[in-house]
Amino acid sequence: MNTKIPQTLHVDAFEMRTADIADVELSQLQALSISVGWPHRAPDWQHARDVGHGFVALDEIGRISASTMWFPHGDQFATFGMLITAPRLQANGAARWLMERVLADCSGRHIRLNSTREARRLYVSFGFRPQRTIFQCQGEAVAPPATAAIADGLTLRRLDRADIEAVIALDTPAFGAERRVHLIRLLESSICYGLYDGDRLLAYSMRRRFGRGHVIGPIVASCDADAIVVTRPHIVAHVGSFLRIDLRFETGDFANFVQQSGMSVYDTVKTMVTSEAASYGESDGGRPIVYGLASQSFG
Ligand SMILES: CC(C)(COP(=O)(O)OP(=O)(O)OC[C@H]1O[C@@H](n2cnc3c(N)ncnc32)[C@H](O)[C@@H]1OP(=O)(O)O)[C@@H](O)C(=O)NCCC(=O)NCCS
């Protein structure tokens, strides 16, 4: 532990101390995220704890006042998220204090996160640089528009655990790091589709319960047409119910398809990185890219 970071923080009239996020009640974490209008259910917090680490700030009577988490992907890269300070205690330095703790824990790693407007200045002060905007699209799904038939020779099918190595191989250059543990955990709790050309996976997508309904993500493909093919079955299965996709593109055939399927832009966040090495893979005409995020925290 970095001994220069104070072990306690005076906030308002309280003295706050940190605790491991693994040791607190899920219901308390859920209450914290509800206090800032986030939709996470207890199982969504549990999923985050299954694949990540973090701290909470506790006041003198054990109430959670703030949280932050980080998610390792191999030993050189991490994503950040779940940074929340309860509204009554905001602007007292709690988030900065927790960030110092968590950055000390992941020193030496390249880090990527998706920042809300409120948090941007804080992250800039820690050296994070803004990249692409993420479009949080959500709404009641409607029947998706008609699209071209799947090309001859390609197969769209449900994926299962036996497909994990193909998913990892496709995902790693797109995500920018291997996220094996996350993909296995996501696959366990998701319905997944993949587009195969023989035994080569061209695109995949996952859908799981999250927040107010279901989220479709990750979505990884090399072109908009393939991203549409693997996303369409999820939408068809959820017409009339709440769906969300965190999109990395606001324009193009895939973004139009998402909008026409009932999900419009609800909010935006900004991807920020500590170094270029923490960037998502970008398309150079044929490489797979991330179209939809697993979540804003996981990336
Ligand atoms: C973003 C958030 C975590 C900041 O928590 P906090 O405990 O109030 O932050 P701190 O008091 O440590 O302040 C850190 C810096 O952010 C700035 N800041 C805090 N709230 C801000 C806001 N609403 N708008 C702009 N800047 C803000 C502070 O001025 C401070 O900068 P300074 O040290 O240069 O003055 C809190 O507003 C929050 O929970 N928001 C809702 C959830 C959210 O957006 N989380 C971020 C996810 S990426």
The ligand as an ORCA input file, in Angstrom:
! r2SCAN-3c Opt
* xyz 0 1
  C     -17.850     12.413    -10.206
  C     -17.940     12.210     -8.712
  C     -17.534     10.776     -8.375
  C     -16.973     13.178     -8.029
  O     -16.961     12.855     -6.650
  P     -16.532     13.912     -5.527
  O     -16.248     13.143     -4.281
  O     -17.517     14.991     -5.458
  O     -15.181     14.470     -6.171
  P     -14.052     15.235     -5.391
  O     -14.655     16.054     -4.287
  O     -12.951     14.301     -5.019
  O     -13.574     16.226     -6.521
  C     -12.663     15.826     -7.489
  C     -12.560     16.861     -8.548
  O     -13.696     16.805     -9.407
  C     -14.325     18.071     -9.476
  N     -15.763     17.864     -9.486
  C     -16.476     17.230     -8.542
  N     -17.781     17.220     -8.915
  C     -17.862     17.878    -10.095
  C     -18.938     18.224    -10.962
  N     -20.204     17.908    -10.680
  N     -18.643     18.907    -12.087
  C     -17.364     19.243    -12.382
  N     -16.313     18.951    -11.587
  C     -16.560     18.276    -10.465
  C     -13.935     18.778     -8.213
  O     -13.981     20.152     -8.398
  C     -12.534     18.264     -7.974
  O     -11.599     18.997     -8.704
  P     -10.565     19.921     -7.929
  O      -9.898     19.014     -6.937
  O      -9.682     20.401     -9.016
  O     -11.400     20.985     -7.294
  C     -19.384     12.502     -8.188
  O     -19.799     13.751     -8.690
  C     -20.398     11.450     -8.574
  O     -20.563     10.439     -7.889
  N     -21.110     11.706     -9.688
  C     -22.142     10.768    -10.193
  C     -21.534      9.451    -10.663
  C     -20.448      9.676    -11.691
  O     -20.606     10.425    -12.632
  N     -19.296      8.984    -11.483
  C     -18.157      9.057    -12.364
  C     -18.113      7.838    -13.223
  S     -16.860      7.957    -14.475
*
